[in-house]
Amino acid sequence: MPSTVIRDMHYDPPSRTLTIWFRPSGKRYDYFEIPAETYAGLKWSRSKGEFFNTHIRDRFPYREVEEQS
């Protein structure tokens, strides 16, 4: 189901890094130490924004990634 908050996301299992591109800003953030189960919950959630705010935001280390032009 499309999200009004999350434009795209990618999960790297070996590093447990979740990359999220947000809309409408287009900003990219990497979230670290994300368990595979948490990513699966986000991926299959009916409301990705709500799941993100409840289970990921302010719970895991992260950094904003500056996009290269």
C-alpha positions in Angstrom: 0.0 0.0 0.0 1.5 3.4 -0.9 2.4 5.7 1.9 1.8 9.5 2.2 4.8 9.8 4.4 7.4 7.3 3.0 8.4 7.6 -0.6 10.7 4.6 -0.7 12.7 2.4 1.6 15.5 -0.2 1.4 16.7 -2.7 4.0 20.2 -4.2 4.1 20.1 -7.3 6.3 23.8 -7.8 6.8 24.3 -4.3 8.2 20.7 -4.1 9.6 20.5 -0.6 8.0 17.1 0.7 6.9 17.2 3.6 4.4 14.0 5.7 4.1 13.2 8.5 1.7 10.5 10.7 3.0 7.9 12.7 1.1 7.3 15.4 0.4 10.8 16.6 1.4 12.7 13.8 -0.4 15.1 13.6 2.5 17.0 10.3 3.0 17.8 8.9 6.4 19.7 5.8 7.4 18.5 4.0 10.5 20.9 1.5 12.2 20.5 -1.7 14.2 17.0 -2.3 12.8 15.9 -5.9 13.4 14.6 -7.8 10.3 11.3 -8.2 12.1 10.9 -4.5 12.5 11.5 -3.9 8.8 9.0 -6.6 7.9 6.4 -4.9 10.2 7.0 -1.6 8.4 7.0 -3.2 4.9 3.6 -4.9 5.5 2.0 -2.2 7.7 -1.2 -0.6 6.4 0.0 2.7 7.8 3.7 3.0 7.3 3.9 6.5 8.8 2.1 5.3 12.0 4.3 2.2 12.2 7.5 4.3 11.7 6.5 6.8 14.4 5.6 4.1 16.9 8.3 1.5 16.3 11.3 3.2 14.7 11.4 7.0 15.2 13.4 8.0 18.3 14.2 4.3 19.1 17.2 3.6 16.8 20.3 5.6 15.9 20.1 7.4 12.6 21.7 9.9 10.3 20.5 12.2 7.5 22.2 11.4 4.3 23.1 14.3 2.0 22.2 13.4 -1.6 25.0 13.9 -4.1 24.2 16.1 -7.0 
